[in-house]
Amino acid sequence: MLRAMRDGAKQGWMKYILLGFLVLAGGGLVLTDVGGFFRGGVSAHDVAEVGDFKISAQDFDRNARRYFAQENMDIQSAYRYGFLDNILQNEINARLLSLSSADLGIRISDEQLTQELLDMTESMAQTEESRKLALQRILRQQGVSETNFLASLRQETANRIVRDNLMSGSNIIPESLTSVLYQYEHETRDVDVLILKNDRISDVEPPSDDSLDLYYEANKMAFLIPENRTITLAVLNEEMVKDRIEITDEELELDYQANVETFTVPERRVIEQTIGSSPEKAQEIFNLAKDGTNLKGATANVKGSDTSYQDPDEFEKSGLLEDIADPVFAAQKSDVIGPIETPLGWHVIRVTDIIEPDTIPFDQVKEDLRNDLMAERITDVMLDTANDIDDRLAGGEEFKSVVDEIGLTTQTIGPFKQSGVAVDKDEDLFGSYMSDRDEILETAFGFDIGESAPILELRDGRFLVIHVDDVQEQRYRSFDDVKDELVQKWMNEQKSLTNRADAQDTLAKIKGGISFGDAAKELGIGKKSFSNIKRRDPGEAKLPLQALDQLFSLPEGETLLSPYNDGYILVNLKNINLPDPEKAENADISKIQTDLFRVLPAEVVNQYLGSLQASSKVKINRRLLDQMYGTEDTGS
């Protein structure tokens, strides 16, 4: 089983993703309908419907797994934390914008599409990378054909026009809105405060033994000592098996001969090229180059600049655009080719050199072969050793005997609770196994004392055996051990209940007409006054956050009651102080306007998408999503 798992892992995840998840979440370029992602009637099982379009479960699952494999996150975790919903919503939003752009009659011409592509590849070619290579990289990263990519880019361009027009209407901030927000941010309040601490209650009688016994049973969970365990971890790593492996030069020579095609470099062409924006300019460049002018100079003569010229570079045939590859590899050295049209424009190319096929000699790759073969042998020996350990432990051999004979390193951990935290101190004992922590803990609590669990393969390639040394079952501290604590806890609760009743009674009297000052006299406590309390800063009043939130939604003259440390607090709002926007500092107004400019455009788009979603009858098959991702992944 371990070998099968390892062979599966060697296949690797897909090397390229359609778009990074963070780009999607940030509202960047969203390529729609790539590879048939939205296809009406593709499957009878769909995760969502957008009007007449359906998102099939099969297509969504394939793309979602591609995203999160690159993020090193399993699909169930992505669903549990809501990231999968974000991807689905972004795909829905893209389709909604596509429907909207079609309804509005927005069409992208070939000229507009060409310019979009030029702009995109130009921005990606800042490190002297050619536009051609930039386009190849885009296609490779997204795993789509050029035709599908251009169709997606055309639709995204139309979508962006809709978004840009929506956002352009939110760049005017009304002065009244700025003033309201300024007052909201800088408003302060003046209050009177009464603090009723629980310890002001002194006439609470201690509980009887019978009452205390009942109280113990009702609060028994507070005195629970959870189950804890002590385990020994035995680790098998690469260094333990590496010295057993010997690789001879003869083996390497045989491996080289068996895979010699891997070290064969195909024929290559060195080309320089320039891209014209029109067939006429490209033809002028071609004519000059054909007559002997160097290609860079010909480009500058015709276009007034040589920025579209690309220096000589080496290519295999498979590395060139399809329209260019055959003519380039049919040409002779020094031939000038063109003009040839591609989505990037009109190419004029000169073949500056032809490099014949070649084979890398054995001596140059011998050490690389040795390293690769050593890695394979280590993997095989590790798997064989791990399987041997599993078999011997399953056959009843003592844990210590297996560990000593194979030479595994061991570490004893515990006692610890099910959370992995030590029993006697607040310390996580599994910090060095963070990537595998949950699986180790689950295994440690799944076996009885004296048992060894089946060997685990860790994420870093090591193997781990868990042996349960000791188990302390959960238990409760006895009544006699906690009696003094119980008495104190019971007395504190009674004081709190009495104090709360006094606070509620006082609040009722204040609402009935008694003044705040008279209420303080009745309670026998002093009234405190505080001025200019800010919305997010309680200042010297030190109001708890709950009371501060209540205070700024309270009408002037009203009183609130809130928990406060070991007691309660009554707060009477005396005055609401609103600042004059005319006297505001320029920096404060500028900050508010900057924040609005940042927030409003996105909010306008979100509101528009929300209205589209409501009117387009968008449906999400939540039940199917739960069935697909709400349980542990079986890998099927």
VOGU-3710 file (C-alpha; in Angstrom, 3 decimals, decimal comma):
1> mlramrdgak> 0,000/0,000/0,000  2,804/2,438/0,874  4,504/1,796/-2,468  1,250/2,391/-4,338  0,792/5,667/-2,519  4,339/6,721/-3,356  3,912/5,821/-7,052  0,750/7,914/-7,154  2,542/10,837/-5,576  5,257/10,662/-8,244
11> qgwmkyillg> 2,690/11,618/-10,855  2,572/15,092/-9,283  -0,148/17,684/-9,329  -0,908/19,610/-12,496  1,976/21,977/-13,087  -0,041/24,916/-14,253  -3,235/26,575/-13,038  -5,867/28,559/-14,903  -5,486/31,596/-12,672  -4,077/32,088/-9,167
21> flvlaggglv> -6,791/32,007/-6,512  -5,681/35,331/-5,047  -6,021/37,002/-8,444  -9,563/35,690/-8,701  -10,413/36,825/-5,176  -8,959/40,257/-5,886  -11,217/40,795/-8,889  -8,441/40,612/-11,465  -8,600/39,057/-14,929  -11,253/36,342/-14,958
31> ltdvggffrg> -11,167/34,244/-18,108  -14,644/32,875/-18,743  -15,719/29,722/-20,531  -12,159/28,395/-20,870  -12,189/24,737/-21,833  -15,976/24,605/-21,638  -16,214/25,611/-17,989  -19,661/27,062/-18,658  -21,510/24,770/-21,063  -25,269/24,449/-21,177
41> gvsahdvaev> -26,445/20,851/-20,769  -22,965/19,297/-20,349  -23,931/17,314/-17,301  -27,096/16,343/-15,488  -25,307/17,173/-12,215  -24,537/20,883/-11,995  -23,200/22,933/-9,075  -24,807/26,157/-10,335  -27,009/27,649/-13,028  -26,702/31,204/-14,375
51> gdfkisaqdf> -29,725/31,814/-16,561  -29,512/29,212/-19,325  -25,870/28,395/-18,565  -24,817/25,574/-16,277  -21,620/24,905/-14,332  -21,180/21,141/-14,322  -19,897/19,415/-11,205  -17,221/17,596/-13,212  -15,747/20,747/-14,763  -15,954/22,749/-11,543
61> drnarryfaq> -14,295/19,973/-9,527  -11,450/19,629/-12,029  -10,675/23,345/-12,009  -11,146/23,747/-8,248  -8,722/20,935/-7,495  -6,225/22,525/-9,871  -6,443/25,798/-7,934  -5,968/24,345/-4,484  -3,293/21,824/-5,389  -1,135/24,872/-6,145
71> enmdiqsayr> -2,077/26,372/-2,768  -1,183/23,111/-0,948  -4,719/22,971/0,442  -6,986/19,963/0,303  -10,374/20,477/-1,323  -12,403/19,736/1,829  -10,534/22,426/3,806  -11,051/24,898/0,969  -14,785/24,190/1,105  -14,948/24,291/4,899
81> ygfldnilqn> -13,267/27,707/5,056  -15,389/29,163/2,256  -12,611/29,524/-0,353  -14,383/27,172/-2,758  -17,492/29,351/-2,559  -15,337/32,357/-3,517  -14,181/30,642/-6,694  -17,727/29,596/-7,583  -19,038/33,122/-6,959  -16,304/34,638/-9,136
91> einarllsls> -17,244/32,296/-11,977  -20,904/33,224/-11,520  -20,001/36,936/-11,513  -18,004/36,523/-14,726  -20,953/34,873/-16,433  -23,358/37,547/-15,142  -21,124/40,244/-16,623  -20,985/38,286/-19,886  -24,785/38,194/-20,044  -24,918/41,898/-19,214
101> sadlgirisd> -22,374/42,872/-21,874  -24,346/40,857/-24,459  -27,625/42,544/-23,426  -25,943/45,948/-23,749  -24,728/45,084/-27,268  -21,009/45,324/-26,422  -18,888/43,650/-29,093  -15,087/43,522/-29,221  -13,611/43,971/-32,696  -10,520/42,135/-33,940
111> eqltqelldm> -8,573/45,405/-33,749  -9,546/45,893/-30,094  -8,641/42,288/-29,302  -5,242/42,643/-30,971  -4,526/45,765/-28,921  -5,583/43,987/-25,717  -3,183/41,165/-26,495  -0,354/43,563/-27,318  -0,932/45,465/-24,089  -1,002/42,252/-22,070
121> tesmaqtees> 2,174/40,766/-23,511  3,998/44,096/-23,389  3,377/44,391/-19,653  4,693/40,848/-19,192  7,837/41,454/-21,232  9,554/43,933/-18,962  12,592/41,663/-18,515  13,411/41,618/-22,250  10,998/38,706/-22,752  9,527/38,732/-26,231
131> rklalqrilr> 5,805/39,131/-26,755  5,812/35,745/-28,417  7,306/34,114/-25,329  4,880/36,042/-23,143  1,924/34,655/-25,086  3,361/31,152/-24,912  3,767/31,478/-21,172  0,150/32,613/-20,748  -1,139/29,661/-22,766  1,115/27,221/-20,920
141> qqgvsetnfl> 0,185/28,517/-17,469  -3,516/28,341/-18,210  -3,411/25,045/-20,072  -5,629/26,252/-22,914  -5,385/26,512/-26,672  -4,753/29,808/-28,395  -8,286/29,786/-29,849  -9,952/29,296/-26,467  -7,679/31,883/-24,868  -8,507/34,556/-27,438
151> aslrqetanr> -12,235/33,833/-27,099  -11,927/34,207/-23,341  -9,923/37,415/-23,652  -12,544/38,861/-26,006  -15,290/38,135/-23,459  -13,259/39,447/-20,507  -12,594/42,683/-22,414  -16,347/43,147/-22,853  -16,871/42,370/-19,169  -14,259/44,942/-18,190
161> ivrdnlmsgs> -16,015/47,623/-20,230  -19,158/46,997/-18,149  -17,175/47,115/-14,893  -15,249/50,249/-15,861  -18,408/52,118/-16,798  -20,023/51,174/-13,499  -16,985/52,295/-11,545  -16,563/55,546/-13,474  -19,809/56,814/-12,002  -18,488/56,503/-8,460
171> niipesltsv> -15,602/58,964/-8,748  -17,665/61,963/-7,644  -18,038/62,171/-3,858  -20,919/64,407/-2,646  -19,800/67,017/-0,130  -22,736/66,097/2,100  -21,534/62,504/2,307  -18,028/63,630/3,257  -19,466/65,867/5,986  -21,629/63,093/7,430
181> lyqyehetrd> -18,709/60,674/7,516  -16,447/63,297/9,085  -18,971/63,852/11,861  -19,412/60,113/12,311  -15,667/59,542/12,660  -15,032/62,507/15,005  -18,188/62,507/17,109  -17,592/62,350/20,887  -19,904/61,789/23,846  -20,028/62,912/27,482
191> vdvlilkndr> -21,234/60,451/30,106  -21,875/59,857/33,806  -20,944/56,402/35,074  -21,870/54,185/38,027  -19,709/51,105/38,602  -21,342/48,352/40,641  -18,678/45,816/41,623  -19,746/42,374/42,823  -17,643/42,647/45,967  -19,890/45,461/47,224
201> isdveppsdd> -22,309/42,656/48,159  -21,269/41,406/51,596  -24,328/39,700/53,091  -24,219/36,393/51,170  -24,505/33,293/53,367  -22,250/30,287/52,635  -24,028/27,303/51,055  -25,104/24,241/53,026  -23,347/20,933/52,367  -26,393/19,612/50,537
211> sldlyyeank> -26,578/22,713/48,330  -22,846/22,510/47,692  -23,096/18,838/46,725  -25,822/19,651/44,186  -23,742/22,592/42,944  -20,753/20,280/42,439  -22,806/17,898/40,302  -24,187/20,785/38,235  -20,711/22,194/37,620  -18,769/18,950/37,442
221> maflipenrt> -17,455/19,662/33,922  -15,459/22,572/35,340  -13,384/20,029/37,262  -12,841/17,551/34,452  -9,306/16,237/33,989  -9,310/15,180/30,324  -7,765/11,975/29,049  -4,033/12,320/28,451  -1,392/10,133/26,903  2,331/9,586/26,665
231> itlavlneem> 3,759/8,210/23,425  7,069/7,336/21,842  7,698/8,373/18,237  10,175/6,293/16,212  11,408/8,002/13,040  12,869/6,538/9,855  14,625/9,103/7,648  16,758/9,125/4,501  20,096/9,394/6,299  19,446/6,020/7,970
241> vkdrieitde> 19,286/4,193/4,623  21,551/6,305/2,396  24,776/4,617/3,506  23,401/1,207/2,486  23,121/2,241/-1,169  25,991/1,988/-3,658  25,711/3,088/-7,288  28,480/2,098/-9,734  29,558/3,919/-12,871  28,527/0,850/-14,872
251> eleldyqanv> 24,940/1,216/-13,619  24,962/4,866/-14,565  26,278/4,053/-18,058  23,485/1,537/-18,602  20,884/4,053/-17,395  22,328/6,670/-19,758  22,187/4,333/-22,764  18,634/3,261/-21,929  17,468/6,878/-21,847  19,844/8,502/-24,334
261> etftvperrv> 16,957/10,207/-26,154  16,410/12,238/-23,004  19,841/13,810/-23,489  19,410/14,507/-27,202  18,895/18,170/-28,061  16,874/18,612/-31,305  17,772/20,974/-34,124  17,459/24,634/-33,171  17,260/27,903/-35,042  18,584/31,258/-33,889
271> ieqtigsspe> 16,272/33,993/-35,115  15,848/37,730/-34,763  12,469/39,252/-35,472  10,343/42,356/-35,443  6,576/42,779/-35,289  4,741/45,294/-37,448  1,368/46,712/-36,509  0,151/46,494/-40,124  1,008/44,366/-43,186  2,180/47,474/-45,059
281> kaqeifnlak> 4,799/48,463/-42,450  5,889/44,840/-42,054  6,384/44,596/-45,843  8,536/47,760/-45,835  10,708/46,287/-43,085  10,944/42,980/-44,988  12,031/44,771/-48,204  14,774/46,719/-46,436  16,035/43,603/-44,639  15,956/41,612/-47,869
291> dgtnlkgata> 18,063/44,328/-49,542  20,743/44,040/-46,870  19,696/46,443/-44,086  20,031/44,810/-40,664  16,626/43,994/-39,199  16,966/46,319/-36,201  17,883/49,239/-38,439  15,082/48,420/-40,870  12,598/48,471/-37,988  13,821/51,860/-36,788
301> nvkgsdtsyq> 13,721/53,303/-40,314  10,113/52,274/-40,913  8,574/52,697/-37,433  10,772/55,486/-36,053  11,726/53,220/-33,143  13,280/49,767/-32,684  11,222/48,838/-29,601  9,375/46,069/-31,477  12,664/44,489/-32,567  13,727/41,341/-30,701
311> dpdefeksgl> 17,368/40,306/-30,436  18,521/36,900/-31,735  17,293/34,020/-29,610  17,516/30,229/-29,839  14,368/28,109/-30,409  13,350/24,511/-30,922  10,531/24,034/-33,417  8,051/23,212/-30,649  8,893/26,503/-28,954  7,611/28,678/-31,785
321> lediadpvfa> 4,077/29,745/-32,650  2,515/27,335/-35,109  2,266/29,943/-37,896  5,988/30,694/-37,628  7,529/27,290/-36,857  7,354/25,650/-40,308  8,677/28,646/-42,325  11,542/29,198/-39,885  12,666/25,570/-39,933  12,356/25,406/-43,743
331> aqksdvigpi> 14,602/28,453/-44,193  18,361/28,537/-44,639  20,855/30,543/-42,631  20,548/34,314/-43,279  17,141/33,939/-44,973  14,575/36,669/-44,314  10,993/35,412/-43,812  7,711/37,235/-43,755  5,538/39,052/-43,263  3,660/36,323/-41,303
341> etplgwhvir> 0,463/37,193/-39,393  -0,141/35,926/-35,845  -2,347/37,289/-33,029  0,636/39,433/-32,002  0,890/41,223/-35,321  2,901/40,857/-38,550  6,296/39,145/-38,068  9,451/39,676/-40,131  12,139/37,133/-39,209  15,792/36,523/-40,116
351> vtdiiepdti> 17,410/33,134/-39,432  20,858/34,037/-38,075  22,123/30,517/-37,321  21,215/26,826/-37,514  22,281/24,559/-34,652  22,374/20,881/-35,533  20,958/18,184/-33,215  23,339/17,137/-30,470  23,632/14,597/-27,646  24,963/15,583/-24,219
361> pfdqvkedlr> 27,965/13,338/-23,359  27,699/10,834/-20,504  30,417/12,523/-18,433  28,459/15,780/-18,348  25,325/14,172/-16,919  26,852/11,364/-14,853  26,501/13,129/-11,491  22,963/14,227/-12,261  22,136/10,628/-13,119  23,762/9,490/-9,888
371> ndlmaeritd> 21,697/11,944/-7,839  18,467/10,932/-9,581  19,169/7,228/-9,193  20,178/7,721/-5,546  16,884/9,513/-4,862  14,954/6,634/-6,464  16,915/3,999/-4,540  16,442/5,877/-1,252  12,704/5,999/-1,900  12,621/2,270/-2,636
381> vmldtandid> 14,694/1,328/0,417  12,646/3,641/2,638  9,431/2,017/1,418  10,828/-1,504/1,819  12,022/-0,693/5,340  8,715/0,945/6,263  6,787/-2,083/5,011  9,123/-4,382/6,936  8,514/-2,370/10,126  4,766/-2,551/9,560
391> drlaggeefk> 4,834/-6,301/9,007  6,993/-7,031/12,054  4,913/-4,897/14,408  1,684/-6,345/13,009  3,144/-9,822/13,576  3,544/-9,123/17,285  7,231/-8,196/17,529  8,081/-5,837/20,364  8,297/-2,141/19,489  11,666/-1,698/21,214
401> svvdeigltt> 13,159/-4,721/19,449  12,216/-3,366/15,997  13,448/0,132/16,852  16,811/-1,094/18,162  17,490/-3,483/15,269  16,682/-0,992/12,509  18,253/1,937/14,352  15,283/4,274/14,406  15,575/7,510/16,346  13,012/7,888/19,134
411> qtigpfkqsg> 11,346/10,717/21,029  9,036/10,362/24,024  6,287/12,979/24,271  3,789/13,488/27,064  1,699/13,481/28,981  -0,473/15,572/26,662  -4,164/16,237/26,124  -6,072/15,496/22,935  -5,262/19,015/21,749  -1,538/18,203/21,840
421> vavdkdedlf> -0,944/20,593/24,732  1,001/19,385/27,765  -1,031/18,449/30,854  1,012/20,493/33,310  1,733/23,624/31,238  0,386/25,594/28,303  2,799/24,234/25,688  2,137/22,547/22,347  4,330/19,441/22,359  3,929/18,794/18,623
431> gsymsdrdei> 5,244/22,069/17,199  8,032/20,294/15,282  5,457/18,103/13,502  3,091/20,945/12,555  2,311/19,700/9,009  1,394/16,237/10,328  0,241/17,278/13,785  -3,466/16,477/13,411  -2,855/13,023/11,945  -0,321/12,145/14,670
441> letafgfdig> -2,715/13,196/17,439  -5,657/11,355/15,894  -3,531/8,202/15,642  -2,123/8,573/19,163  -5,650/8,614/20,615  -6,828/5,754/18,412  -4,801/2,956/20,028  -4,585/1,393/23,477  -1,709/1,405/25,901  1,173/-0,806/24,722
451> esapilelrd> 0,043/-0,793/21,070  1,949/0,501/18,046  0,056/2,194/15,214  0,664/1,379/11,523  3,548/3,412/10,171  2,767/6,944/8,928  4,445/8,710/6,019  5,072/12,346/6,942  4,816/15,213/4,476  8,604/15,695/4,507
461> grflvihvdd> 9,185/12,079/3,367  10,079/10,566/6,738  8,217/7,606/8,228  6,893/7,537/11,771  5,786/4,793/14,168  3,647/5,821/17,167  3,784/3,644/20,276  1,318/4,365/23,115  3,306/4,224/26,378  0,677/5,371/28,870
471> vqeqryrsfd> -3,010/6,334/28,968  -4,710/8,283/31,760  -8,472/8,111/31,315  -10,537/11,251/31,835  -11,680/11,777/35,415  -13,059/14,458/37,702  -11,416/16,101/40,668  -13,163/14,827/43,776  -15,659/16,870/45,794  -13,269/17,017/48,751
481> dvkdelvqkw> -10,417/18,292/46,535  -12,476/21,146/45,131  -14,764/21,961/48,069  -13,046/25,268/48,907  -13,124/26,291/45,243  -16,806/25,367/45,061  -17,658/27,521/48,072  -15,806/30,489/46,601  -17,367/29,972/43,152  -20,867/29,681/44,676
491> mneqksltnr> -20,376/32,829/46,805  -19,100/34,807/43,787  -22,084/33,754/41,680  -24,524/34,780/44,406  -22,831/38,169/44,720  -22,989/38,617/40,943  -26,688/37,699/40,824  -27,524/40,085/43,691  -25,430/42,850/42,150  -27,061/42,369/38,770
501> adaqdtlaki> -30,503/42,582/40,332  -29,471/45,876/42,031  -28,169/47,222/38,707  -31,372/46,285/36,861  -33,491/47,780/39,631  -31,482/51,013/39,485  -31,823/51,184/35,685  -35,599/50,806/36,033  -35,699/53,646/38,581  -33,652/55,918/36,288
511> kggisfgdaa> -36,021/55,204/33,403  -38,878/55,914/35,823  -37,597/59,430/36,470  -35,036/59,321/39,294  -31,913/61,309/38,507  -28,604/59,620/37,904  -27,093/61,405/40,894  -29,909/60,280/43,232  -29,474/56,705/41,982  -25,792/56,897/42,963
521> kelgigkksf> -26,748/58,107/46,461  -29,223/55,247/46,929  -26,521/52,729/46,000  -23,964/54,477/48,196  -21,374/54,740/45,413  -19,769/57,713/43,723  -20,722/58,974/40,277  -17,925/59,468/37,748  -18,068/61,812/34,748  -16,114/61,551/31,505
531> snikrrdpge> -16,013/63,893/28,501  -15,203/63,484/24,824  -15,306/59,702/24,657  -14,480/58,625/21,087  -16,207/55,961/19,044  -13,197/53,645/19,050  -11,390/54,905/22,137  -12,984/54,721/25,609  -10,187/56,876/27,018  -10,090/57,236/30,813
541> aklplqaldq> -13,617/55,852/31,093  -12,248/52,418/30,133  -15,664/51,274/28,960  -15,812/47,671/27,716  -16,271/47,324/23,953  -19,863/46,120/24,353  -20,764/49,233/26,365  -18,863/51,501/23,942  -20,812/50,111/20,972  -24,103/50,576/22,838
551> lfslpegetl> -23,160/54,100/23,880  -22,762/55,337/20,289  -26,203/54,059/19,320  -27,852/55,516/22,447  -30,124/58,607/22,325  -29,052/61,587/24,416  -30,296/61,356/28,033  -30,704/57,554/27,984  -28,887/55,051/30,239  -27,405/51,655/29,420
561> lspyndgyil> -26,451/48,663/31,559  -23,497/46,444/30,666  -21,222/43,820/32,309  -18,018/45,414/33,565  -15,039/43,433/34,882  -16,264/41,794/38,135  -19,569/43,610/38,161  -21,805/45,907/36,109  -21,727/49,447/34,804  -24,496/52,024/34,292
571> vnlkninlpd> -23,699/54,694/31,708  -25,849/57,810/31,256  -25,359/59,728/28,007  -25,310/63,435/28,852  -24,203/65,059/25,594  -23,534/64,203/21,954  -20,762/66,400/20,493  -20,804/66,679/16,681  -17,818/68,485/15,126  -18,271/71,233/12,532
581> pekaenadis> -17,143/69,909/9,116  -16,290/73,500/8,101  -13,508/73,469/10,698  -12,123/70,075/9,711  -8,448/69,669/8,893  -7,738/69,190/5,191  -5,898/65,959/5,974  -9,008/64,486/7,657  -11,260/65,347/4,708  -8,691/64,017/2,221
591> kiqtdlfrvl> -8,476/60,722/4,095  -12,258/60,280/4,035  -12,397/61,035/0,311  -9,519/58,630/-0,379  -11,291/55,882/1,543  -14,519/56,539/-0,372  -12,727/56,486/-3,737  -11,273/53,111/-2,765  -14,488/51,551/-1,466  -17,313/52,995/-3,555
601> paevvnqylg> -16,349/51,648/-7,014  -16,173/48,061/-5,760  -19,414/48,538/-3,843  -21,184/49,813/-6,974  -20,021/46,743/-8,938  -21,066/44,425/-6,101  -24,521/46,004/-5,940  -24,899/45,665/-9,725  -23,817/42,025/-9,635  -26,260/41,412/-6,796
611> slqasskvki> -29,145/42,809/-8,827  -28,069/40,758/-11,859  -27,897/37,624/-9,728  -31,419/38,195/-8,423  -32,876/38,855/-11,886  -30,952/36,109/-13,718  -32,280/33,322/-11,522  -28,873/32,155/-10,340  -29,126/28,835/-8,530  -26,419/27,109/-6,495
621> nrrlldqmyg> -26,757/23,390/-5,783  -25,647/23,545/-2,166  -26,678/19,961/-1,519  -24,445/18,678/-4,316  -21,518/20,791/-3,055  -21,994/19,331/0,425  -22,036/15,821/-1,006  -18,892/16,471/-3,042  -16,796/18,332/-0,491  -18,462/18,026/2,897
631> tedtgs> -16,868/14,648/3,677  -13,330/13,345/3,782  -11,739/13,080/0,335  -11,244/9,481/-0,717  -9,042/10,405/-3,616  -11,367/8,723/-6,086
//
